[in-house]
Amino acid sequence: MNPLKECYEKNGILIAAHRGTNGGNILQNTSKAYLNSIRHNADMFEVDVIRSKDGEFFAFHDGQEPLVFGEKIDIRTLSSEEIQRKECFNSLNEPILQKIEKISDVLKNFEGQSLINIDRSWFYWDTFLDKLKTYPSLNQVLLKSPVKKELLEMLRDSGLNVMYMPIIKTIEELDFVLSFEGINTVAVELVFQDLENPIISKKIIDDLHEKGLLI
Protein backbone atom coordinates (compact mmCIF):
# COMPACT_ATOMS: atom_id res chain seq x y z
CA MET A 1 0.00 0.00 0.00
CA ASN A 2 1.77 3.17 -1.18
CA PRO A 3 -0.68 5.84 -2.37
CA LEU A 4 2.05 8.42 -1.73
CA LYS A 5 4.26 6.98 -4.46
CA GLU A 6 1.28 6.47 -6.76
CA CYS A 7 0.46 10.16 -6.44
CA TYR A 8 4.08 11.12 -7.08
CA GLU A 9 4.33 8.93 -10.17
CA LYS A 10 1.07 10.32 -11.50
CA ASN A 11 1.96 13.99 -11.02
CA GLY A 12 5.76 14.00 -11.17
CA ILE A 13 5.86 16.03 -7.97
CA LEU A 14 4.14 16.09 -4.58
CA ILE A 15 2.89 19.35 -3.09
CA ALA A 16 2.32 19.31 0.68
CA ALA A 17 0.63 22.17 2.53
CA HIS A 18 2.02 22.81 6.02
CA ARG A 19 -0.95 23.09 8.43
CA GLY A 20 -3.10 23.64 5.35
CA THR A 21 -3.19 26.99 3.55
CA ASN A 22 -4.13 29.63 6.08
CA GLY A 23 -4.33 33.41 6.23
CA GLY A 24 -6.85 36.16 6.80
CA ASN A 25 -9.88 34.61 8.49
CA ILE A 26 -8.72 31.05 7.80
CA LEU A 27 -6.96 29.53 10.82
CA GLN A 28 -4.02 27.15 10.49
CA ASN A 29 -4.77 23.49 11.19
CA THR A 30 -8.50 23.74 10.49
CA SER A 31 -10.76 22.17 7.89
CA LYS A 32 -11.01 25.51 6.09
CA ALA A 33 -7.22 25.67 5.80
CA TYR A 34 -7.05 22.07 4.57
CA LEU A 35 -9.83 22.63 2.03
CA ASN A 36 -8.08 25.80 0.91
CA SER A 37 -4.88 23.82 0.30
CA ILE A 38 -6.75 21.27 -1.81
CA ARG A 39 -8.27 24.08 -3.86
CA HIS A 40 -4.72 25.36 -4.39
CA ASN A 41 -3.86 21.91 -5.81
CA ALA A 42 -1.90 20.53 -2.86
CA ASP A 43 -1.63 16.73 -2.98
CA MET A 44 -1.30 16.42 0.78
CA PHE A 45 -1.91 18.57 3.81
CA GLU A 46 -0.13 18.34 7.15
CA VAL A 47 -2.06 18.06 10.41
CA ASP A 48 -0.48 18.62 13.83
CA VAL A 49 -1.84 16.78 16.85
CA ILE A 50 -2.25 17.64 20.53
CA ARG A 51 -4.02 15.74 23.30
CA SER A 52 -6.26 17.52 25.78
CA LYS A 53 -5.92 16.78 29.47
CA ASP A 54 -8.97 14.50 29.23
CA GLY A 55 -7.55 12.50 26.32
CA GLU A 56 -9.21 14.03 23.25
CA PHE A 57 -7.15 14.76 20.13
CA PHE A 58 -7.23 18.08 18.32
CA ALA A 59 -5.61 19.52 15.20
CA PHE A 60 -3.21 22.06 16.67
CA HIS A 61 0.52 22.79 16.94
CA ASP A 62 1.29 23.50 20.58
CA GLY A 63 3.27 26.72 20.86
CA GLN A 64 0.90 28.54 18.52
CA GLU A 65 -1.50 29.48 21.32
CA PRO A 66 -0.52 33.20 21.44
CA LEU A 67 -1.18 33.52 17.71
CA VAL A 68 -4.44 31.55 17.64
CA PHE A 69 -5.91 32.35 21.06
CA GLY A 70 -4.23 35.67 21.76
CA GLU A 71 -2.81 34.51 25.08
CA LYS A 72 0.12 32.52 26.45
CA ILE A 73 -1.36 29.22 27.57
CA ASP A 74 -0.60 25.54 27.02
CA ILE A 75 -3.52 23.99 25.15
CA ARG A 76 -2.52 20.55 26.42
CA THR A 77 -3.48 21.55 29.97
CA LEU A 78 -7.08 22.29 28.94
CA SER A 79 -10.02 19.90 28.76
CA SER A 80 -11.68 19.21 25.42
CA GLU A 81 -14.65 21.34 26.48
CA GLU A 82 -12.37 24.24 27.38
CA ILE A 83 -10.55 23.97 24.05
CA GLN A 84 -13.78 24.01 22.07
CA ARG A 85 -14.94 27.11 23.95
CA LYS A 86 -11.74 29.08 23.32
CA GLU A 87 -12.14 32.20 21.20
CA CYS A 88 -9.80 32.28 18.19
CA PHE A 89 -8.25 35.21 16.36
CA ASN A 90 -7.46 35.83 12.69
CA SER A 91 -4.22 37.11 11.17
CA LEU A 92 -5.17 40.69 12.14
CA ASN A 93 -5.66 39.62 15.76
CA GLU A 94 -9.42 40.06 15.46
CA PRO A 95 -11.85 37.53 17.00
CA ILE A 96 -13.51 35.12 14.56
CA LEU A 97 -16.10 32.36 14.82
CA GLN A 98 -13.80 29.46 13.92
CA LYS A 99 -12.87 26.94 16.59
CA ILE A 100 -10.13 24.35 17.01
CA GLU A 101 -11.25 20.98 15.61
CA LYS A 102 -10.99 17.39 16.76
CA ILE A 103 -8.77 15.12 14.69
CA SER A 104 -11.68 12.72 14.23
CA ASP A 105 -13.73 15.48 12.60
CA VAL A 106 -10.87 16.49 10.30
CA LEU A 107 -10.35 12.92 9.12
CA LYS A 108 -14.09 12.48 8.55
CA ASN A 109 -14.32 15.75 6.62
CA PHE A 110 -11.59 14.74 4.18
CA GLU A 111 -12.25 11.04 3.76
CA GLY A 112 -11.26 10.10 0.21
CA GLN A 113 -10.14 13.62 -0.74
CA SER A 114 -6.43 14.04 -0.04
CA LEU A 115 -3.29 12.51 1.39
CA ILE A 116 -2.96 13.51 5.05
CA ASN A 117 0.40 13.83 6.80
CA ILE A 118 -0.17 13.51 10.55
CA ASP A 119 2.65 15.23 12.43
CA ARG A 120 3.56 15.49 16.11
CA SER A 121 1.26 12.64 17.08
CA TRP A 122 4.14 10.50 18.37
CA PHE A 123 3.99 12.19 21.78
CA TYR A 124 0.63 10.45 22.24
CA TRP A 125 1.06 7.12 20.47
CA ASP A 126 0.21 5.31 23.69
CA THR A 127 -3.43 6.20 22.96
CA PHE A 128 -3.46 7.87 19.54
CA LEU A 129 -2.63 4.81 17.44
CA ASP A 130 -5.65 2.89 18.72
CA LYS A 131 -7.85 5.91 18.04
CA LEU A 132 -6.47 6.16 14.50
CA LYS A 133 -7.49 2.54 13.82
CA THR A 134 -11.12 3.63 13.79
CA TYR A 135 -10.56 5.82 10.73
CA PRO A 136 -11.92 4.03 7.62
CA SER A 137 -9.49 5.54 5.07
CA LEU A 138 -6.07 4.78 6.50
CA ASN A 139 -4.63 4.57 2.98
CA GLN A 140 -4.74 8.39 2.95
CA VAL A 141 -2.64 8.75 6.10
CA LEU A 142 1.13 9.27 6.32
CA LEU A 143 2.44 9.12 9.89
CA LYS A 144 5.80 10.58 10.84
CA SER A 145 8.02 10.51 13.91
CA PRO A 146 11.64 10.76 15.03
CA VAL A 147 13.63 7.55 14.82
CA LYS A 148 13.40 6.10 18.32
CA LYS A 149 13.29 2.38 19.05
CA GLU A 150 10.34 2.68 21.41
CA LEU A 151 8.29 4.61 18.84
CA LEU A 152 8.97 2.15 16.04
CA GLU A 153 8.06 -0.72 18.35
CA MET A 154 4.80 0.98 19.33
CA LEU A 155 3.89 1.50 15.68
CA ARG A 156 4.77 -2.08 14.76
CA ASP A 157 2.97 -3.60 17.72
CA SER A 158 -0.16 -1.51 17.10
CA GLY A 159 -0.85 -3.52 13.95
CA LEU A 160 -1.79 -0.27 12.23
CA ASN A 161 -1.48 -0.61 8.46
CA VAL A 162 -0.46 2.93 7.62
CA MET A 163 2.26 4.67 5.61
CA TYR A 164 5.21 5.88 7.68
CA MET A 165 7.87 8.56 7.17
CA PRO A 166 10.72 8.75 9.71
CA ILE A 167 12.42 12.06 10.56
CA ILE A 168 16.11 11.32 10.02
CA LYS A 169 19.11 13.38 11.14
CA THR A 170 21.97 10.85 11.06
CA ILE A 171 23.22 7.87 9.06
CA GLU A 172 22.75 5.73 12.17
CA GLU A 173 19.07 6.64 12.36
CA LEU A 174 18.66 5.91 8.66
CA ASP A 175 20.31 2.49 8.95
CA PHE A 176 18.21 1.63 12.00
CA VAL A 177 14.84 2.50 10.51
CA LEU A 178 15.61 0.79 7.20
CA SER A 179 16.46 -2.42 9.05
CA PHE A 180 13.37 -2.26 11.26
CA GLU A 181 10.74 -4.76 10.15
CA GLY A 182 6.98 -4.62 10.53
CA ILE A 183 6.35 -0.98 9.57
CA ASN A 184 5.42 0.46 6.18
CA THR A 185 8.21 2.99 5.51
CA VAL A 186 7.40 4.73 2.22
CA ALA A 187 9.40 7.96 2.50
CA VAL A 188 12.03 9.69 4.62
CA GLU A 189 12.34 13.25 5.90
CA LEU A 190 16.02 14.20 5.93
CA VAL A 191 16.98 16.98 8.35
CA PHE A 192 20.38 18.63 7.84
CA GLN A 193 22.14 21.89 8.67
CA ASP A 194 24.61 22.04 5.79
CA LEU A 195 25.31 20.41 2.44
CA GLU A 196 28.23 18.42 3.87
CA ASN A 197 25.96 16.19 5.93
CA PRO A 198 26.45 12.56 4.79
CA ILE A 199 22.70 11.85 4.88
CA ILE A 200 22.32 13.90 1.69
CA SER A 201 25.31 12.42 -0.13
CA LYS A 202 24.69 11.21 -3.66
CA LYS A 203 25.23 7.61 -2.56
CA ILE A 204 22.58 7.83 0.17
CA ILE A 205 20.08 9.57 -2.10
CA ASP A 206 20.66 7.02 -4.86
CA ASP A 207 20.28 4.14 -2.39
CA LEU A 208 16.99 5.55 -1.09
CA HIS A 209 15.65 5.97 -4.61
CA GLU A 210 16.77 2.43 -5.42
CA LYS A 211 14.71 1.19 -2.48
CA GLY A 212 11.69 3.04 -3.86
CA LEU A 213 11.53 5.57 -1.03
CA LEU A 214 10.48 9.16 -1.55
CA ILE A 215 12.51 11.95 0.02
C-alpha positions as CSV (number, residue, x, y, z in Angstrom):
1,M,0.0,0.0,0.0
2,N,1.8,3.2,-1.2
3,P,-0.7,5.8,-2.4
4,L,2.1,8.4,-1.7
5,K,4.3,7.0,-4.5
6,E,1.3,6.5,-6.8
7,C,0.5,10.2,-6.4
8,Y,4.1,11.1,-7.1
9,E,4.3,8.9,-10.2
10,K,1.1,10.3,-11.5
11,N,2.0,14.0,-11.0
12,G,5.8,14.0,-11.2
13,I,5.9,16.0,-8.0
14,L,4.1,16.1,-4.6
15,I,2.9,19.4,-3.1
16,A,2.3,19.3,0.7
17,A,0.6,22.2,2.5
18,H,2.0,22.8,6.0
19,R,-1.0,23.1,8.4
20,G,-3.1,23.6,5.3
21,T,-3.2,27.0,3.6
22,N,-4.1,29.6,6.1
23,G,-4.3,33.4,6.2
24,G,-6.8,36.2,6.8
25,N,-9.9,34.6,8.5
26,I,-8.7,31.0,7.8
27,L,-7.0,29.5,10.8
28,Q,-4.0,27.2,10.5
29,N,-4.8,23.5,11.2
30,T,-8.5,23.7,10.5
31,S,-10.8,22.2,7.9
32,K,-11.0,25.5,6.1
33,A,-7.2,25.7,5.8
34,Y,-7.0,22.1,4.6
35,L,-9.8,22.6,2.0
36,N,-8.1,25.8,0.9
37,S,-4.9,23.8,0.3
38,I,-6.8,21.3,-1.8
39,R,-8.3,24.1,-3.9
40,H,-4.7,25.4,-4.4
41,N,-3.9,21.9,-5.8
42,A,-1.9,20.5,-2.9
43,D,-1.6,16.7,-3.0
44,M,-1.3,16.4,0.8
45,F,-1.9,18.6,3.8
46,E,-0.1,18.3,7.1
47,V,-2.1,18.1,10.4
48,D,-0.5,18.6,13.8
49,V,-1.8,16.8,16.9
50,I,-2.3,17.6,20.5
51,R,-4.0,15.7,23.3
52,S,-6.3,17.5,25.8
53,K,-5.9,16.8,29.5
54,D,-9.0,14.5,29.2
55,G,-7.6,12.5,26.3
56,E,-9.2,14.0,23.2
57,F,-7.1,14.8,20.1
58,F,-7.2,18.1,18.3
59,A,-5.6,19.5,15.2
60,F,-3.2,22.1,16.7
61,H,0.5,22.8,16.9
62,D,1.3,23.5,20.6
63,G,3.3,26.7,20.9
64,Q,0.9,28.5,18.5
65,E,-1.5,29.5,21.3
66,P,-0.5,33.2,21.4
67,L,-1.2,33.5,17.7
68,V,-4.4,31.5,17.6
69,F,-5.9,32.3,21.1
70,G,-4.2,35.7,21.8
71,E,-2.8,34.5,25.1
72,K,0.1,32.5,26.4
73,I,-1.4,29.2,27.6
74,D,-0.6,25.5,27.0
75,I,-3.5,24.0,25.1
76,R,-2.5,20.6,26.4
77,T,-3.5,21.5,30.0
78,L,-7.1,22.3,28.9
79,S,-10.0,19.9,28.8
80,S,-11.7,19.2,25.4
81,E,-14.7,21.3,26.5
82,E,-12.4,24.2,27.4
83,I,-10.6,24.0,24.0
84,Q,-13.8,24.0,22.1
85,R,-14.9,27.1,23.9
86,K,-11.7,29.1,23.3
87,E,-12.1,32.2,21.2
88,C,-9.8,32.3,18.2
89,F,-8.2,35.2,16.4
90,N,-7.5,35.8,12.7
91,S,-4.2,37.1,11.2
92,L,-5.2,40.7,12.1
93,N,-5.7,39.6,15.8
94,E,-9.4,40.1,15.5
95,P,-11.9,37.5,17.0
96,I,-13.5,35.1,14.6
97,L,-16.1,32.4,14.8
98,Q,-13.8,29.5,13.9
99,K,-12.9,26.9,16.6
100,I,-10.1,24.3,17.0
101,E,-11.3,21.0,15.6
102,K,-11.0,17.4,16.8
103,I,-8.8,15.1,14.7
104,S,-11.7,12.7,14.2
105,D,-13.7,15.5,12.6
106,V,-10.9,16.5,10.3
107,L,-10.4,12.9,9.1
108,K,-14.1,12.5,8.6
109,N,-14.3,15.7,6.6
110,F,-11.6,14.7,4.2
111,E,-12.3,11.0,3.8
112,G,-11.3,10.1,0.2
113,Q,-10.1,13.6,-0.7
114,S,-6.4,14.0,0.0
115,L,-3.3,12.5,1.4
116,I,-3.0,13.5,5.1
117,N,0.4,13.8,6.8
118,I,-0.2,13.5,10.5
119,D,2.6,15.2,12.4
120,R,3.6,15.5,16.1
121,S,1.3,12.6,17.1
122,W,4.1,10.5,18.4
123,F,4.0,12.2,21.8
124,Y,0.6,10.4,22.2
125,W,1.1,7.1,20.5
126,D,0.2,5.3,23.7
127,T,-3.4,6.2,23.0
128,F,-3.5,7.9,19.5
129,L,-2.6,4.8,17.4
130,D,-5.6,2.9,18.7
131,K,-7.8,5.9,18.0
132,L,-6.5,6.2,14.5
133,K,-7.5,2.5,13.8
134,T,-11.1,3.6,13.8
135,Y,-10.6,5.8,10.7
136,P,-11.9,4.0,7.6
137,S,-9.5,5.5,5.1
138,L,-6.1,4.8,6.5
139,N,-4.6,4.6,3.0
140,Q,-4.7,8.4,3.0
141,V,-2.6,8.8,6.1
142,L,1.1,9.3,6.3
143,L,2.4,9.1,9.9
144,K,5.8,10.6,10.8
145,S,8.0,10.5,13.9
146,P,11.6,10.8,15.0
147,V,13.6,7.5,14.8
148,K,13.4,6.1,18.3
149,K,13.3,2.4,19.0
150,E,10.3,2.7,21.4
151,L,8.3,4.6,18.8
152,L,9.0,2.2,16.0
153,E,8.1,-0.7,18.4
154,M,4.8,1.0,19.3
155,L,3.9,1.5,15.7
156,R,4.8,-2.1,14.8
157,D,3.0,-3.6,17.7
158,S,-0.2,-1.5,17.1
159,G,-0.9,-3.5,14.0
160,L,-1.8,-0.3,12.2
161,N,-1.5,-0.6,8.5
162,V,-0.5,2.9,7.6
163,M,2.3,4.7,5.6
164,Y,5.2,5.9,7.7
165,M,7.9,8.6,7.2
166,P,10.7,8.7,9.7
167,I,12.4,12.1,10.6
168,I,16.1,11.3,10.0
169,K,19.1,13.4,11.1
170,T,22.0,10.8,11.1
171,I,23.2,7.9,9.1
172,E,22.8,5.7,12.2
173,E,19.1,6.6,12.4
174,L,18.7,5.9,8.7
175,D,20.3,2.5,8.9
176,F,18.2,1.6,12.0
177,V,14.8,2.5,10.5
178,L,15.6,0.8,7.2
179,S,16.5,-2.4,9.0
180,F,13.4,-2.3,11.3
181,E,10.7,-4.8,10.2
182,G,7.0,-4.6,10.5
183,I,6.4,-1.0,9.6
184,N,5.4,0.5,6.2
185,T,8.2,3.0,5.5
186,V,7.4,4.7,2.2
187,A,9.4,8.0,2.5
188,V,12.0,9.7,4.6
189,E,12.3,13.2,5.9
190,L,16.0,14.2,5.9
191,V,17.0,17.0,8.4
192,F,20.4,18.6,7.8
193,Q,22.1,21.9,8.7
194,D,24.6,22.0,5.8
195,L,25.3,20.4,2.4
196,E,28.2,18.4,3.9
197,N,26.0,16.2,5.9
198,P,26.4,12.6,4.8
199,I,22.7,11.9,4.9
200,I,22.3,13.9,1.7
201,S,25.3,12.4,-0.1
202,K,24.7,11.2,-3.7
203,K,25.2,7.6,-2.6
204,I,22.6,7.8,0.2
205,I,20.1,9.6,-2.1
206,D,20.7,7.0,-4.9
207,D,20.3,4.1,-2.4
208,L,17.0,5.5,-1.1
209,H,15.7,6.0,-4.6
210,E,16.8,2.4,-5.4
211,K,14.7,1.2,-2.5
212,G,11.7,3.0,-3.9
213,L,11.5,5.6,-1.0
214,L,10.5,9.2,-1.5
215,I,12.5,12.0,0.0
